[in-house]
Structures are given as C-alpha cells and as structure tokens.
Amino acid sequence: MQTSEKTSGPDTPSDPIAYEGWRRAVVLSLSAGLIGLTAWGAAFGQLPNVQHRAIVLALVAGLAVMIAPAGRSGRLAGLPGRVLDIAMLGTILVAAGWVYANYWDVMMNPVARRPEAVVLGLALVAAILELSRRTIGWTFAILVGIFGAYALWGDLLPGRIGHGGVSLRMLTSMLYLSTDGIWGQVFDIFCSFLILFILFSALMMATGAGETMMDIAKLVGGRLRGGPAKISVISSAMVGSMTGSSVTNVAMTGNFTIPMMKRMGYRPEVAGGIEATASSGGQITPPLMGAGLFLMAEFLNLPVGHMMTLALVPALLFYAGVLASVHFESVRSGIGQLPEEDMPDAARLKRPAVWLPLAAPFCVLLFMLLSGFAVGLSILSACLTLAALHLLIGESQGTGLLGRARNLSAALLEAAEPLVTLGALCAAAGVLIGVIGFVGIGVKFGDAVLSLSSDNLFLALVLAGCVVMVIGMGMPTTAAYVLAVSTILTAFDALGIAPLQAHMFVFYFATLSAITPPVCAAVFVAAGLAKASWWATAVQTVRFAIIKYLLPFLFVFRPETLLEGAPVEIALALAACLIGTIALSAAFAGWFAGPLGRALQGVTLVAGLMLLWPSLALNIVGALIVSAVALRSRLARPKVAAGERP
C-alpha cells in the first residue's frame, strides 16, 4: 500500500515487509513510534505545534534511511551512500532538535537574526529536498530549486515577471522559523491525521479486509453482463479510496482483474484501459478519497463529513459513466458473466468474522466524522475498532490469536513506506508553498492565465486544467493538487469562482495526470499487466474516463453537481447530467441499445454535451435526441435466437 504515484525505479523504496533482523526491528519501532505519537496527539492533545512537527520529521527521516537508503544501487552504492544517509539524517535531527529546544524563542521572534538559524535552515531545506528525491523522485526537488532561485534572484528579471527581491536570511527565516514554510499547514495535516489514515489503509490490507472487498466486488459485479470489467470498476473504487494512488490501485487490483478480463475476451488494451480508469476513480470516491478529502477540507475550512457529502455526486457520475462504457463495450463484444467457478463463496462472506471487521470500522469512521468529531480521533477510533475486531473474531488472515497479532505488526511495516513518502512530500510541499507565497508566484501564474484567456471563463478553465495536468505529470496526486492550489488559485479568485468549485476543479485535474498521456503512470502499469501497447491502452483509458475530463467544468458551470441550489434545480441538473454521461459513454463505445454508426455516434455525442450544458431548453432537446437514438439503435440491433440472452 502506498500513497504515491510513482513507477518503479532506482528511487522506489523496497517492500518494507521483506526486511529481516535488526532492520525489520528498527523499521517496526520507528513506524510504531510515529503512529503512537500521532495517536496520542489525536486522543489527548499534541505538544506545541512546531515541537510536535519537528519530532515527526525526525522520525520520518529515520524511516527513510532504513527504507530508501541512498546507497541501494548505482554510483552511491557503498560508502558514498552511507555518508549521504548519515548527512541527511544528522542534518534533520540537528535542525529539528534546535527548533524543538528553541520553540518559544522561535514563536516569539520568527525572524530571529541568529546566524546558526540561517545555517540550520539552509541545511534543513537541502536535507528535505534529498528526502523527497529518494522517495518521490526528482520532480519536486527540481521545482523547489527553480522557485527558490526565482525568489533569490527574481529581482534581476525585467518587468512583471520580476519581483521586489528578498534576502537569503529573510527567505530562510520564513521557511525554518515560522509556520508559513516547512512547519506549515500541509505538514500539520500530515502530523495530525494523515499518519493515522495511512495506518487505517495498512490495517485494511494486512487484516484481509482488502481481500474481502475484492470478494464483495466479484459477488456484486460478477453476475452482470461484462462481469470481469464491472468487478474491476467496483473493486478499484473501494480499494482506491483507501490507497489514494492510481498506480498502487492498478498494481493491487489489476493483477487479478486484467488477466480475468483478457480471459473473458476483452482486448489487452481495453482490459488495461478499464483498470487504469477505474483505479483513477478511487481518489475521488468518498468516504476517504486517499488524502485528498482531508487536505481539501482543511484548505476550505469545511467539516470532513460535509466534504464527503459534496464529493459523492461527482463520484457517482464518474462511475455511472465508467460502468455504462464498460457495459456497452461488453454487449458490443458479446462478453457475459464471470464463470461460476470464479465466483467467491457467498456463504463465507455472510459470516460476521469476515464482514464485520470491514464494515464496523467504516461505520465508526463515518458516524464520528458526520457527528463533528475531530478527524484524527475519528480515524484513530476506526483503527482501534478494526484492530480489536480482527484480534477477537477475524478469520481472513492468520490462524489463532498469535497469527492475527502478527498481522497487526505487519500493518505497521506495511505503513512504513507510505509514511515516508507522504511525510517527505508534505515537508517538501511546505518549502515550495512557502517560497511561492513569499514572492507572489501564485499571483503571477494567475495573471498569466487571465492574460492568455482574455478573461474568458471557459478558456481560462481549459488553460488552468492543462497547467494542473502538466504540473502533475510524474507527481503524486496530492503533490500536484497542493502545488496547483498554491500557484493558480488566484486566477479562480479573479474570475469569481467559489473556493469549493475551484478546489474541486484543481483536484480532479490533478487525478487525471496519472492517466493522461504522455506521462501516465497508472496506464504504464496497466499496460504492463495487460501486455499491451501503452499508447493503445492510454487511448482506451481516455475513452472510458471521458466524463472525468468534463466533470471539473461542470463544477463551475453547473454547481448543482456539488449540491448547490434549490432541491428541484439540483434534481433536474443531476438527471440531465446522468443521461448526458450515459449518452457520451454510448457515443464513444459505438453502442447504445444497439449498434451506432458513425453518424449516430456524432449525434449522440452532441446530444450528450447538450445535456451537460446548463440550459433547461438544451437539456430537453438533448434528452429527446438521446431517446430517439436509443430507439433507432434498438431497431438496428441484430435479432437473437430464442432463449439467448441479448
């Protein structure tokens, strides 16, 4: 389980559960310490904010040296890598320790002129960039370097692209000695509850709840037309909401669903495209949405329960589109149900020992979030519920009490890698956001979008969406979202777009970076599992995910999709959007109630767009056209033999 979106490579951490001996013990201890500190803070209150965050950063650095050492391979193998590990870890320990010890002085005088603070601040920034490089790749480190250079020397640039200038001492003081930089809001979110969210996801997988999800998906979707593909969609929605990573989701569920789809008759690129599309939806699926839901709720200062409700309708529209596309593709290709021998044992799933450890933690989490409890306490309660039920009655993994206890220990090891990845990301994001805000880079990005679009709302949104996807290429969705919010949100403000609509727009486009060519990590993994051309798989992915590219625009032009407006208006808008989504799926599949020729595909496409447009008259006309096309395609459908399922 991960929370990052990266393909394998030299900087990809190894499987933490593979560690043995002293290394395993150290990783387990550090992971338990990090989780225990956060759990204590959620239940009884934290240390003063910067002190708490300093301890967390030190523990993350210790885990990183164990999980992602610099000398695993290549030029840094051996002594050079060990030296770099010691330098990075030592720098973070000393810098974090200095902030911890001088906490009150830092808070009372955040722009302290003490020379050691400047040196330690610079060293800490460099160490954090190295930490992010070895866990999430070069992209973030390079971006920080570029923006940092602009902050220091941007006053030498001419005209509007320059700025008034800042000194190295001022920049370092802001990043190191205030809560506007490294110790800012993003790292606070990680320290407060994202750590517990990672634990919850790891517990789900280690205790067998994830396997139970797959069995439920098979039971629900397996008996439907195109069963294997619908299993892929359902299982990816459930698993992806926990992992928060399209790539991880593809790797986990695709190992099962892609071979099954190919065996049932789906072309390799189609099987890969369905899995990549479905996996990209986990990040937009309540109740968890990976880390995105919690970040958005904090940025918008909205209750998490309220955010879950608002995010539900767009997620349902997305999955309606994907399921419709899958159904039309299955009918057109003549693919039926999952064979009976591949179906799970329904009687087993009815046993409380199997379903209760999955259902009860989610019920606890939802109840507490919707009741207004703190996010950290809500997730901690769900974790404790899951652990207790697994120890007492669980039977999905392990034999006996000792075996089930080992599963909980395995969850701590399983959580170690995403703890390092997300911790490094949030620390580096604090540096990046601090630099961007300090010299007004976000304002300049916003001005550029407005200037290029000539203040045209639709064109500005297209440009903004492209910017977010470019930013997100090769980056985790969380990183792309945080960076995009800090750079282009001023353009949305200038255009009069409400904060909720703006954040949802940015977040959806951030999730699209994993499936949009040319850098589409989820597609690469799916194509590899399907043994298909990555480009052909990417084309199929975009086809199945077409509604996801349109939903961000609906947030702005049809705010009813975010449950804004009168109940009647919301109902009419959602009905029109649902029919329009199905029509678009039919147009791209070439099948509705029967085959669609090229001309009817074009007509259906136009009608679907009419239904999405915020105009009641166009919606009515579009619905009439869709009805006529459905009737026409049904009449054109080949007759089937008596007793044969159509």
FENWOHU-V597640 format. One record per residue. N is the residue number from 1. RES is the residue in one letter. SS is DSSP state (H for helix, E for strand, L for the rest). PHI is phi in degrees with one decimal (none if undefined). PSI is psi in whole degrees, -180 to 180 (none if undefined). Layout:
N;RES;SS;PHI;PSI / N;RES;SS;PHI;PSI
This chain:
1;M;L;none;132 / 2;Q;L;-134.4;170 / 3;T;L;-123.6;17 / 4;S;L;-119.4;162 / 5;E;L;-118.7;90 / 6;K;L;-143.8;147 / 7;T;L;-85.4;167 / 8;S;L;-67.9;155 / 9;G;L;170.6;-173 / 10;P;L;-63.1;-22 / 11;D;L;-102.4;11 / 12;T;L;-87.3;124 / 13;P;L;-61.5;150 / 14;S;L;-76.9;171 / 15;D;L;-67.2;117 / 16;P;H;-64.9;-27 / 17;I;H;-70.5;-17 / 18;A;H;-76.3;-13 / 19;Y;L;-69.0;142 / 20;E;L;-127.8;168 / 21;G;H;63.9;-141 / 22;W;H;-64.1;-35 / 23;R;H;-64.7;-42 / 24;R;H;-62.0;-42 / 25;A;H;-64.5;-40 / 26;V;H;-67.2;-46 / 27;V;H;-61.2;-43 / 28;L;H;-62.4;-42 / 29;S;H;-66.3;-46 / 30;L;H;-65.4;-42 / 31;S;H;-63.3;-44 / 32;A;H;-64.4;-39 / 33;G;H;-63.9;-43 / 34;L;H;-64.2;-45 / 35;I;H;-69.3;-40 / 36;G;H;-63.3;-41 / 37;L;H;-61.4;-43 / 38;T;H;-68.8;-40 / 39;A;H;-63.5;-41 / 40;W;H;-61.7;-44 / 41;G;H;-63.0;-39 / 42;A;H;-67.8;-35 / 43;A;H;-87.9;-39 / 44;F;H;-123.8;-3 / 45;G;L;105.6;146 / 46;Q;L;-89.2;169 / 47;L;L;-65.1;169 / 48;P;L;-49.8;142 / 49;N;H;-50.1;-52 / 50;V;H;-67.5;-37 / 51;Q;H;-62.8;-44 / 52;H;H;-61.0;-45 / 53;R;H;-67.5;-33 / 54;A;H;-64.7;-42 / 55;I;H;-63.2;-44 / 56;V;H;-60.2;-45 / 57;L;H;-61.6;-40 / 58;A;H;-63.1;-42 / 59;L;H;-66.4;-40 / 60;V;H;-61.5;-42 / 61;A;H;-63.2;-41 / 62;G;H;-62.1;-43 / 63;L;H;-63.0;-40 / 64;A;H;-62.1;-40 / 65;V;H;-64.3;-33 / 66;M;H;-79.6;-39 / 67;I;H;-89.4;-40 / 68;A;L;-128.0;64 / 69;P;L;-65.5;148 / 70;A;L;-66.5;-28 / 71;G;L;-96.2;30 / 72;R;L;-66.3;-34 / 73;S;L;-164.0;172 / 74;G;H;75.3;-155 / 75;R;H;-66.8;-22 / 76;L;H;-93.6;6 / 77;A;L;-62.6;142 / 78;G;L;86.2;-140 / 79;L;H;-59.4;-45 / 80;P;H;-58.0;-40 / 81;G;H;-66.4;-41 / 82;R;H;-65.2;-38 / 83;V;H;-63.0;-43 / 84;L;H;-64.3;-40 / 85;D;H;-60.0;-47 / 86;I;H;-63.4;-41 / 87;A;H;-64.5;-45 / 88;M;H;-65.3;-48 / 89;L;H;-64.8;-44 / 90;G;H;-62.0;-41 / 91;T;H;-61.7;-46 / 92;I;H;-66.4;-40 / 93;L;H;-63.7;-45 / 94;V;H;-67.7;-47 / 95;A;H;-66.3;-43 / 96;A;H;-67.3;-38 / 97;G;H;-64.3;-38 / 98;W;H;-65.0;-44 / 99;V;H;-63.6;-41 / 100;Y;H;-61.1;-46 / 101;A;H;-71.1;-31 / 102;N;L;-107.3;30 / 103;Y;H;-55.6;-51 / 104;W;H;-65.8;-37 / 105;D;H;-66.2;-39 / 106;V;H;-63.2;-43 / 107;M;H;-71.3;-36 / 108;M;H;-76.1;-29 / 109;N;L;-139.2;73 / 110;P;L;-64.8;-15 / 111;V;L;-109.9;39 / 112;A;L;-54.2;144 / 113;R;L;-97.3;15 / 114;R;L;-65.7;125 / 115;P;H;-61.5;-34 / 116;E;H;-65.4;-28 / 117;A;H;-66.3;-39 / 118;V;H;-65.2;-46 / 119;V;H;-63.4;-47 / 120;L;H;-64.4;-38 / 121;G;H;-62.8;-45 / 122;L;H;-62.5;-44 / 123;A;H;-64.4;-39 / 124;L;H;-66.2;-42 / 125;V;H;-59.4;-45 / 126;A;H;-62.3;-42 / 127;A;H;-66.2;-39 / 128;I;H;-65.6;-38 / 129;L;H;-64.4;-39 / 130;E;H;-66.2;-39 / 131;L;H;-61.2;-43 / 132;S;H;-71.1;-34 / 133;R;H;-61.3;-43 / 134;R;H;-81.4;-9 / 135;T;H;-111.0;-39 / 136;I;H;-121.9;8 / 137;G;L;95.3;-177 / 138;W;H;-78.2;-22 / 139;T;H;-55.3;-52 / 140;F;H;-65.0;-42 / 141;A;H;-62.2;-41 / 142;I;H;-65.3;-43 / 143;L;H;-61.2;-42 / 144;V;H;-62.2;-41 / 145;G;H;-62.1;-42 / 146;I;H;-65.2;-49 / 147;F;H;-67.7;-35 / 148;G;H;-64.4;-41 / 149;A;H;-63.4;-39 / 150;Y;H;-64.0;-40 / 151;A;H;-62.4;-40 / 152;L;H;-79.8;-35 / 153;W;H;-123.2;11 / 154;G;H;-65.2;-19 / 155;D;H;-69.6;-13 / 156;L;H;-84.8;-12 / 157;L;L;-82.5;150 / 158;P;L;-84.1;158 / 159;G;H;62.1;-146 / 160;R;H;-72.8;-18 / 161;I;H;-79.8;-13 / 162;G;L;-89.3;-178 / 163;H;L;-146.0;179 / 164;G;L;-71.8;-16 / 165;G;L;97.9;142 / 166;V;L;-136.8;153 / 167;S;L;-89.9;160 / 168;L;H;-61.6;-38 / 169;R;H;-64.5;-42 / 170;M;H;-64.9;-45 / 171;L;H;-64.1;-45 / 172;T;H;-65.1;-42 / 173;S;H;-60.8;-42 / 174;M;H;-64.2;-44 / 175;L;H;-71.3;-38 / 176;Y;H;-100.7;-32 / 177;L;L;-113.7;23 / 178;S;L;-146.8;173 / 179;T;L;-97.4;23 / 180;D;L;-100.5;-5 / 181;G;L;-121.8;-120 / 182;I;L;-56.8;-42 / 183;W;L;-91.2;25 / 184;G;L;-83.1;-160 / 185;Q;H;-63.3;-41 / 186;V;H;-65.1;-45 / 187;F;H;-69.0;-31 / 188;D;H;-63.2;-41 / 189;I;H;-62.3;-43 / 190;F;H;-60.2;-47 / 191;C;H;-68.5;-31 / 192;S;H;-81.1;-43 / 193;F;H;-151.9;-16 / 194;L;H;-64.7;-31 / 195;I;H;-60.3;-42 / 196;L;H;-71.0;-33 / 197;F;H;-62.6;-42 / 198;I;H;-62.4;-42 / 199;L;H;-61.1;-43 / 200;F;H;-59.9;-45 / 201;S;H;-63.2;-43 / 202;A;H;-65.3;-40 / 203;L;H;-63.0;-41 / 204;M;H;-57.1;-43 / 205;M;H;-76.1;-44 / 206;A;H;-70.4;-29 / 207;T;L;-90.1;-2 / 208;G;L;93.4;1 / 209;A;H;-65.5;-33 / 210;G;H;-64.1;-40 / 211;E;H;-65.0;-38 / 212;T;H;-62.8;-39 / 213;M;H;-57.8;-45 / 214;M;H;-61.5;-42 / 215;D;H;-65.2;-39 / 216;I;H;-63.4;-42 / 217;A;H;-61.1;-41 / 218;K;H;-65.0;-40 / 219;L;H;-67.3;-38 / 220;V;H;-76.7;-47 / 221;G;H;-95.4;-19 / 222;G;L;-65.5;-29 / 223;R;L;-89.8;1 / 224;L;L;-91.5;162 / 225;R;L;-60.6;132 / 226;G;L;70.1;37 / 227;G;H;-49.9;-49 / 228;P;H;-58.6;-40 / 229;A;H;-69.1;-39 / 230;K;H;-70.7;-31 / 231;I;H;-62.1;-42 / 232;S;H;-58.3;-44 / 233;V;H;-66.0;-47 / 234;I;H;-67.9;-46 / 235;S;H;-66.5;-38 / 236;S;H;-67.2;-35 / 237;A;H;-63.5;-43 / 238;M;H;-73.2;-48 / 239;V;H;-70.2;-41 / 240;G;H;-65.8;-29 / 241;S;H;-63.5;-28 / 242;M;H;-86.4;-46 / 243;T;H;-71.9;-34 / 244;G;L;72.1;14 / 245;S;L;-136.7;123 / 246;S;H;-62.4;-41 / 247;V;H;-64.9;-49 / 248;T;H;-61.1;-40 / 249;N;H;-62.2;-46 / 250;V;H;-59.5;-46 / 251;A;H;-63.6;-37 / 252;M;H;-76.9;-53 / 253;T;H;-87.0;-30 / 254;G;H;-66.5;-29 / 255;N;H;-58.8;-28 / 256;F;H;-97.1;-47 / 257;T;H;-75.7;-38 / 258;I;H;-65.8;-50 / 259;P;H;-59.1;-37 / 260;M;H;-65.2;-42 / 261;M;H;-64.4;-42 / 262;K;H;-63.7;-40 / 263;R;H;-64.2;-31 / 264;M;H;-84.4;-6 / 265;G;L;118.2;-2 / 266;Y;L;-72.2;141 / 267;R;L;-63.4;148 / 268;P;H;-53.8;-45 / 269;E;H;-68.2;-30 / 270;V;H;-70.3;-44 / 271;A;H;-60.0;-45 / 272;G;H;-64.8;-39 / 273;G;H;-65.6;-40 / 274;I;H;-63.1;-46 / 275;E;H;-65.8;-43 / 276;A;H;-63.6;-42 / 277;T;H;-64.2;-49 / 278;A;H;-61.7;-39 / 279;S;H;-68.0;-31 / 280;S;H;-70.8;-16 / 281;G;L;-83.1;-17 / 282;G;H;-59.6;-32 / 283;Q;H;-72.9;-15 / 284;I;H;-109.6;9 / 285;T;L;-101.4;116 / 286;P;L;-63.8;158 / 287;P;L;-87.6;-14 / 288;L;L;-103.5;-45 / 289;M;L;57.3;39 / 290;G;L;61.2;-140 / 291;A;L;-91.6;-10 / 292;G;H;-61.7;-40 / 293;L;H;-59.6;-45 / 294;F;H;-70.6;-40 / 295;L;H;-61.3;-46 / 296;M;H;-63.9;-42 / 297;A;H;-61.3;-40 / 298;E;H;-68.5;-44 / 299;F;H;-61.8;-38 / 300;L;H;-90.6;-6 / 301;N;L;57.5;45 / 302;L;L;-116.6;150 / 303;P;L;-61.1;142 / 304;V;H;-61.7;-39 / 305;G;H;-60.4;-39 / 306;H;H;-65.8;-41 / 307;M;H;-63.3;-38 / 308;M;H;-61.0;-43 / 309;T;H;-63.6;-45 / 310;L;H;-65.8;-34 / 311;A;H;-81.4;-10 / 312;L;H;-68.4;-46 / 313;V;H;-61.8;-49 / 314;P;H;-58.7;-39 / 315;A;H;-63.8;-41 / 316;L;H;-64.8;-39 / 317;L;H;-63.5;-42 / 318;F;H;-60.7;-49 / 319;Y;H;-71.4;-28 / 320;A;H;-62.2;-43 / 321;G;H;-64.8;-43 / 322;V;H;-66.8;-45 / 323;L;H;-64.1;-39 / 324;A;H;-63.7;-44 / 325;S;H;-60.9;-44 / 326;V;H;-63.8;-42 / 327;H;H;-63.8;-48 / 328;F;H;-62.6;-40 / 329;E;H;-63.7;-41 / 330;S;H;-67.1;-45 / 331;V;H;-65.1;-44 / 332;R;H;-61.8;-34 / 333;S;H;-93.1;-3 / 334;G;L;71.0;34 / 335;I;L;-100.0;131 / 336;G;L;-105.1;-143 / 337;Q;L;-79.8;169 / 338;L;L;-71.9;135 / 339;P;L;-57.5;148 / 340;E;H;-59.2;-35 / 341;E;H;-67.8;-18 / 342;D;H;-93.3;-4 / 343;M;L;-77.3;146 / 344;P;L;-73.4;168 / 345;D;L;-78.0;106 / 346;A;H;-63.9;-34 / 347;A;H;-63.6;-38 / 348;R;H;-63.7;-41 / 349;L;H;-67.4;-17 / 350;K;L;-83.0;-12 / 351;R;L;-73.4;132 / 352;P;H;-55.6;-33 / 353;A;H;-64.4;-19 / 354;V;H;-95.9;-49 / 355;W;H;-88.5;-27 / 356;L;H;-66.1;-42 / 357;P;H;-64.2;-17 / 358;L;H;-89.0;-45 / 359;A;H;-77.0;-43 / 360;A;H;-61.3;-46 / 361;P;H;-60.9;-39 / 362;F;H;-65.3;-40 / 363;C;H;-64.0;-42 / 364;V;H;-61.7;-46 / 365;L;H;-61.6;-48 / 366;L;H;-64.5;-43 / 367;F;H;-60.2;-46 / 368;M;H;-70.3;-40 / 369;L;H;-65.4;-44 / 370;L;H;-71.4;-20 / 371;S;L;-87.8;-3 / 372;G;L;93.5;10 / 373;F;L;-68.5;158 / 374;A;L;-61.1;147 / 375;V;H;-60.8;-46 / 376;G;H;-59.5;-46 / 377;L;H;-65.5;-37 / 378;S;H;-64.3;-47 / 379;I;H;-68.0;-39 / 380;L;H;-60.0;-43 / 381;S;H;-62.9;-40 / 382;A;H;-64.5;-41 / 383;C;H;-62.5;-46 / 384;L;H;-64.8;-39 / 385;T;H;-62.1;-47 / 386;L;H;-62.9;-47 / 387;A;H;-62.5;-44 / 388;A;H;-64.5;-46 / 389;L;H;-64.7;-39 / 390;H;H;-65.1;-42 / 391;L;H;-65.2;-39 / 392;L;H;-81.2;-45 / 393;I;H;-131.8;-5 / 394;G;L;-61.6;143 / 395;E;L;-135.6;2 / 396;S;L;-69.0;-36 / 397;Q;L;-136.1;144 / 398;G;L;79.4;160 / 399;T;L;-123.1;126 / 400;G;H;76.5;174 / 401;L;H;-62.5;-41 / 402;L;H;-64.7;-41 / 403;G;H;-64.7;-39 / 404;R;H;-70.5;-34 / 405;A;H;-65.2;-37 / 406;R;H;-63.3;-34 / 407;N;H;-62.8;-39 / 408;L;H;-66.3;-38 / 409;S;H;-64.0;-40 / 410;A;H;-63.0;-33 / 411;A;H;-64.5;-38 / 412;L;H;-63.3;-39 / 413;L;H;-69.9;-40 / 414;E;H;-63.2;-32 / 415;A;H;-76.4;-18 / 416;A;H;-60.9;-46 / 417;E;H;-62.8;-51 / 418;P;H;-65.9;-27 / 419;L;H;-61.8;-45 / 420;V;H;-66.7;-46 / 421;T;H;-61.5;-50 / 422;L;H;-72.5;-34 / 423;G;H;-63.9;-45 / 424;A;H;-63.1;-41 / 425;L;H;-60.9;-46 / 426;C;H;-68.5;-37 / 427;A;H;-66.3;-46 / 428;A;H;-65.9;-35 / 429;A;H;-63.8;-35 / 430;G;H;-61.6;-41 / 431;V;H;-62.6;-48 / 432;L;H;-64.4;-47 / 433;I;H;-64.6;-39 / 434;G;H;-60.9;-45 / 435;V;H;-65.6;-45 / 436;I;H;-60.7;-45 / 437;G;H;-71.4;-32 / 438;F;H;-66.6;-37 / 439;V;H;-111.2;8 / 440;G;L;74.5;31 / 441;I;H;-64.7;-37 / 442;G;H;-60.3;-40 / 443;V;H;-62.7;-40 / 444;K;H;-68.6;-38 / 445;F;H;-62.2;-45 / 446;G;H;-60.9;-43 / 447;D;H;-61.9;-38 / 448;A;H;-65.3;-43 / 449;V;H;-62.5;-44 / 450;L;H;-64.5;-40 / 451;S;H;-66.8;-45 / 452;L;H;-68.0;-30 / 453;S;H;-90.8;-3 / 454;S;L;52.8;37 / 455;D;L;63.9;17 / 456;N;L;-81.2;122 / 457;L;H;-60.9;-50 / 458;F;H;-62.5;-46 / 459;L;H;-64.3;-38 / 460;A;H;-62.9;-39 / 461;L;H;-67.1;-40 / 462;V;H;-60.7;-47 / 463;L;H;-62.6;-43 / 464;A;H;-63.1;-42 / 465;G;H;-61.6;-42 / 466;C;H;-63.6;-41 / 467;V;H;-61.3;-44 / 468;V;H;-62.6;-44 / 469;M;H;-66.8;-38 / 470;V;H;-65.4;-44 / 471;I;H;-58.0;-39 / 472;G;H;-81.2;-6 / 473;M;L;-61.7;118 / 474;G;L;78.2;5 / 475;M;L;-112.7;153 / 476;P;L;-59.1;148 / 477;T;H;-56.5;-42 / 478;T;H;-59.6;-43 / 479;A;H;-64.5;-44 / 480;A;H;-62.2;-41 / 481;Y;H;-64.3;-49 / 482;V;H;-61.8;-45 / 483;L;H;-65.7;-43 / 484;A;H;-64.8;-41 / 485;V;H;-60.2;-39 / 486;S;H;-78.0;-16 / 487;T;H;-104.1;-43 / 488;I;H;-113.8;3 / 489;L;H;-65.7;-25 / 490;T;H;-63.2;-31 / 491;A;H;-64.6;-40 / 492;F;H;-65.2;-40 / 493;D;H;-60.9;-44 / 494;A;H;-65.5;-30 / 495;L;L;-85.1;-2 / 496;G;L;79.7;21 / 497;I;L;-84.3;133 / 498;A;L;-63.0;148 / 499;P;H;-55.9;-42 / 500;L;H;-60.9;-47 / 501;Q;H;-62.4;-40 / 502;A;H;-64.7;-46 / 503;H;H;-66.1;-41 / 504;M;H;-64.5;-40 / 505;F;H;-57.9;-51 / 506;V;H;-64.3;-44 / 507;F;H;-64.4;-43 / 508;Y;H;-63.2;-42 / 509;F;H;-68.3;-30 / 510;A;H;-64.3;-37 / 511;T;H;-70.6;-24 / 512;L;H;-72.5;-19 / 513;S;L;-62.9;-25 / 514;A;L;-76.2;-15 / 515;I;L;-124.1;2 / 516;T;L;-101.4;123 / 517;P;L;-61.9;155 / 518;P;L;-90.1;-21 / 519;V;L;-102.8;98 / 520;C;L;-135.4;85 / 521;A;H;-59.1;-41 / 522;A;H;-64.1;-37 / 523;V;H;-67.0;-41 / 524;F;H;-58.4;-45 / 525;V;H;-66.5;-44 / 526;A;H;-63.4;-42 / 527;A;H;-63.5;-38 / 528;G;H;-63.9;-43 / 529;L;H;-66.9;-33 / 530;A;H;-86.6;-9 / 531;K;L;55.6;49 / 532;A;L;-126.3;165 / 533;S;L;-62.6;132 / 534;W;H;-66.5;-33 / 535;W;H;-68.9;-44 / 536;A;H;-62.5;-38 / 537;T;H;-65.5;-39 / 538;A;H;-63.7;-40 / 539;V;H;-61.7;-45 / 540;Q;H;-64.8;-37 / 541;T;H;-62.0;-47 / 542;V;H;-61.7;-38 / 543;R;H;-62.9;-47 / 544;F;H;-69.7;-28 / 545;A;L;-99.2;17 / 546;I;H;-55.8;-37 / 547;I;H;-66.9;-27 / 548;K;H;-68.1;-27 / 549;Y;H;-75.9;-21 / 550;L;H;-96.8;-26 / 551;L;H;-57.1;-41 / 552;P;H;-57.7;-35 / 553;F;H;-71.3;-33 / 554;L;H;-64.8;-34 / 555;F;H;-58.0;-35 / 556;V;H;-85.7;-48 / 557;F;H;-86.6;-24 / 558;R;L;-130.3;76 / 559;P;H;-61.9;-10 / 560;E;H;-61.1;-25 / 561;T;H;-66.0;-17 / 562;L;H;-106.5;23 / 563;L;L;62.4;35 / 564;E;L;-104.7;130 / 565;G;L;123.1;-179 / 566;A;L;-70.7;152 / 567;P;H;-54.5;-42 / 568;V;H;-64.7;-43 / 569;E;H;-62.1;-42 / 570;I;H;-62.9;-45 / 571;A;H;-62.2;-46 / 572;L;H;-64.2;-42 / 573;A;H;-65.2;-43 / 574;L;H;-68.3;-38 / 575;A;H;-62.5;-45 / 576;A;H;-63.5;-42 / 577;C;H;-66.8;-37 / 578;L;H;-64.9;-48 / 579;I;H;-63.7;-41 / 580;G;H;-63.0;-40 / 581;T;H;-62.3;-45 / 582;I;H;-65.0;-39 / 583;A;H;-63.2;-42 / 584;L;H;-63.6;-40 / 585;S;H;-61.2;-42 / 586;A;H;-65.0;-41 / 587;A;H;-61.2;-43 / 588;F;H;-76.8;-23 / 589;A;H;-85.2;-22 / 590;G;L;75.8;23 / 591;W;E;-152.8;137 / 592;F;L;-127.6;-105 / 593;A;L;-83.5;-4 / 594;G;L;-171.8;-173 / 595;P;E;-67.5;145 / 596;L;L;-114.7;125 / 597;G;L;-73.5;176 / 598;R;H;-58.7;-41 / 599;A;H;-64.6;-46 / 600;L;H;-66.9;-32 / 601;Q;H;-60.3;-45 / 602;G;H;-63.7;-43 / 603;V;H;-63.5;-43 / 604;T;H;-65.2;-38 / 605;L;H;-61.4;-47 / 606;V;H;-63.7;-43 / 607;A;H;-63.1;-40 / 608;G;H;-62.0;-42 / 609;L;H;-66.7;-36 / 610;M;H;-62.0;-37 / 611;L;H;-70.4;-28 / 612;L;H;-80.0;-23 / 613;W;L;-71.4;141 / 614;P;L;-76.2;68 / 615;S;L;-146.5;120 / 616;L;H;-62.0;-40 / 617;A;H;-62.5;-47 / 618;L;H;-65.6;-36 / 619;N;H;-62.0;-43 / 620;I;H;-65.4;-46 / 621;V;H;-61.6;-44 / 622;G;H;-61.2;-42 / 623;A;H;-64.3;-39 / 624;L;H;-64.3;-42 / 625;I;H;-64.2;-44 / 626;V;H;-61.3;-41 / 627;S;H;-61.8;-43 / 628;A;H;-65.2;-41 / 629;V;H;-64.8;-41 / 630;A;H;-60.8;-43 / 631;L;H;-64.9;-44 / 632;R;H;-62.9;-43 / 633;S;H;-70.5;-32 / 634;R;H;-67.0;-39 / 635;L;H;-67.6;-28 / 636;A;L;-85.2;-3 / 637;R;L;-73.4;136 / 638;P;L;-61.7;143 / 639;K;L;-71.8;147 / 640;V;L;-109.8;157 / 641;A;L;-69.1;156 / 642;A;L;-59.2;134 / 643;G;L;85.9;-13 / 644;E;L;-83.1;137 / 645;R;L;-74.4;128 / 646;P;L;-70.7;none
